[in-house]
Amino acid sequence: MILNQTRTVARKTQHRVISHYLQDVWRTGSWSPTNPLLKWLEDNHALPSSAMQPYHVSSALAHIQQEAAVMDPSQLHQVDAVQGKFDALQQIASLFWLTSSNPKWREALETIHKNRIFSKEQEQVIYTSFQKLTTDEEEEEEHRAVHRWVREYEQRTGEHLSHREEYQMLCEALEELEAKFQAAPKTLTPAQSQQTMGDMYNYLGIQGRLAELLGYQHYAERIFENRMANIEQVHKLHEQVAAAVLPIVTKGLTQYAALDDYLSSTKKHPAHEDDPLRKDKAIMLRLEHHVTLEGTLEFIKKLSSELFGFSLVEEELVAGATWDKDVRLFHVMDDQRKFGSFLFDPYDRSGKSSQPFTASLINRSVDRLPLAVLSMALEPPAWDTESTPMTWQHVETLLHEMAHVYHLLSAQSVMGTLLDAQHLTLDLSELLPKYMEHWMTEPSTIYTLLMLSKPSQEIGFENEEEMKEAIEAAIRVRSNDKAFQLAQLCFFGELELSLFSSFDIRGDELLIHFQNRLAEKWSPHDLPDKRDITPLLRIFRENADGRPVAWYRYLWCDALSASVFQRSKDIYASKEDGNPLREMMRKTILEPGIMIEPAEVLSVFGIDEVSPDALLKLYNL
């Protein structure tokens, strides 16, 4: 019986392998077809395409593991190159899982996650090599990133701990819990909520014990060790912003304003016919109707040139060059060099994630420029000859994601993978994206978007004064919506920070009661149902996805970027020779990557401390 079952499985596996081989023969016209994933990993000019299939992952992974087995782990640039291929394979599987309807890509991604490319012995050699770099004067400019790598390795492995065995056992249990949070559905049944609540208690307990073993009072203290902000500053920021916006959002006039779908589930309330805000919304929608994707891209090109000295050059792609016919390729350049490229996948389609995202596909290395992808889910036009309409939220999102693209492509470390050089510390990661969003508060931005999208005679205003009043109405609506968004950020940020710093898992207060008590203080206008653990689940899922204790980053970067925004406008307005703002933005924020110095950002832009004053003033709050 067992022998027959084994033979059946073997035959099915053999048939599947033959089928995959024949598919590749048909695709390439060769009896010795190449693996397109391997070609992409090795070829500087290849692009991700529909020729790549989930069944190509296993052989590509095996190839990378073989390469890792024979390399010298003390040569960090070699290690970075191999790690870069592994990360690229993981990113491409993730990309196709998020942008296609083929469920096999998720299985392929899980296969990659279950594998490792370096042995424990090799990792120890890599660790020792990085330790030597911390005292190497020639690498002084990368010391901060190197120190961070060493510290994270020690915390991940429990290196030098007397309770290392317990530490590693807890880390393994933590990975299992994180996998559960990542797989949890957005809407839970009562039974699922009860089970998930138990997992949350276990997660809090394990993180607390790990922090204790490392010498910290609690998990939040451990995480904030490498952050720009400290816990007291974040609490203070939440208090200051809440004091300004909660009176606004609790007024009947603004109860019905729409919140950002990602941040809130607030129900819309009916408006009275004579509400000024209702009239403003109608005017805003009239303006919005005229904004197009091409007009927005032209605006971004102009803004990028003025702020950073970047040129966006689109390269025409031949049919079948990428995974979808609507994907576009752009190169980011200045007068002297090319920084890298990104693929823009703008439209919604079956199986594609509706959440916009930006991701690195290839990190910068000694012999390869970085490649990123920017994905949105816009409604495609009915005909190829029609323009793609854009809402104000779409424009803001594209500005936000373009800033992430610039971060990924501009970081100058040649060990971009090992040092994670293209990623800023989390509470600076949203600085430039939020800065770009702030341009939507400028009347000149909206006017330029309209003019670049359609001829003025098609917009339908009788004169410039009427258009000016309409633009001011649109800005008032967005300021009102901003108040709701900031209130939600205060609630989520404070809930998360309190969870990981002061909540007592052995105390009398239940976790759900803790959530509801904080909601009554920080979000009285939008209370979750008494048994709804959605806010908690969002927080635990964010932590499981690699963004620990980081909800506050949106508000922190909103406040900091508003100060940078105001200062940069002053610098630009007072320019005499050239454009000093470009150099400041690139040298201070973009090119350092992970090596950015928070104190230098404050110093260069003349900011004494991070406060919400500039942010509240910018949005008339």
Secondary structure, 3 states (H helix, E strand, C coil): CHHHHHHHHHHHHHHHHHHHHHHHHHHHCCCCCCCHHHHHHHCCCCCCCCCCCHHHHHHHHHHHHHHHHHCCCCCHHHHHHHHHHHHHHHHHHHHHHHHCCCCHHHHHHHHHHCCCCCCHHHHHHHHHHHHHHCCCHHHHHHHHHHHHHHHHHHHHHCCCCCCHHHHHHHHHHHHHHHHHHHHCCCCCCHHHHHHHHHHHHHHHHHHHHHHHHCCCCCHHHHHHCCCCCCHHHHHHHHHHHHHHHHHHHCCHHHCCCCCCCCCCCCCCCCCCCCCHHHHHHHHHHHHHCCCEHHHHHHHHHHHHHHHHCCEEEEECCCCCCCCCCCCEEEEEECCCCEEEEEEEEEECCCCCCCCCEEEEEECCECCECCEEEEEEEECCCCCCCCCCECCHHHHHHHHHHHHHHHHHHHCCCCCCCCCCCCCCCCCCCCHHHHHHHHHHHCHHHHHHHHHHHCCHHHHCCCCHHHHHHHHHHHHHHHHHHHHHHHHHHHHHHHHHHHHCCCCCCCCCCCHHHHHHHHHHHHCCCCCCCCCCCHHHHHHHHHHHCCCCCCCCHHHHHHHHHHHHHHHHHHHHHCCCCCCHHHHHHHHHHHCCHHHCCHHHHHHHCCCCCCCCHHHHHHCCC
